[in-house]
Amino acid sequence: MTEEQEAKLKWRLRRLSKIERDRRRKERSMILEHVGITANDLAESIKFYTEVFGFTVLRETMQNAYLYLDDQLLELMQSRAPTDLNTPQTPEGWDERMRSCSGLVHIGFRVGNLEEAIQRIEELGGRLVVPPYEFEPKIEYVAEATTEKLRIASQPVGKAYWRIAMFADPDGVILELLER
């Protein structure tokens, strides 16, 4: 997207009134239902996501499993051709991996206390790949938040930064922890 196209898009978004956004939301026939991850070892990944992040198995077949956390769905699929994992060995390597490819690059989980979450995940065998750091976003536009989840995600509240750390799942998928 060019800078001009991006500027036009931002302008259009700002012009939509709250009433118009609400009307469009009601007319939508599509929701984001789930995120899918292909796993080298389906059973290992089910164990990881249920024990470490508290997901519950909704349904399971020999080829896949749907897990849920509140009303969020995660599909784990058994790889047809498991591969050797070429995972980075340093925080900088993980950051480079996340920022140098296209497509789904991480899944973010908001936590209340980053240190407690890190300790719990490490105790359960999680692999911390990027230690905690403060991220101060350079926000150019913020939409009117219509829910508490959006308000908290739209910009830091009560401070200028968010705290972030990253883990990797058994297949090297980056799992971002955010203390907002």
ABEGO torsion letter per residue (X at the ends): XBAAAAAAAAAAAAABBAAAAAAAAAABABBBABBBBBBABAAAAAAAAAAAAGBBBABBBAABBBBBBEABBBBBBBBABBBBBBBBABAAAAAAAAAABBEBABBBBBBABAAAAAAAAAAAGBBBABBBBBBBBBBABBBBBABAAAAAAABBBGBABBBBBBBBBAAGBBBBBBBX
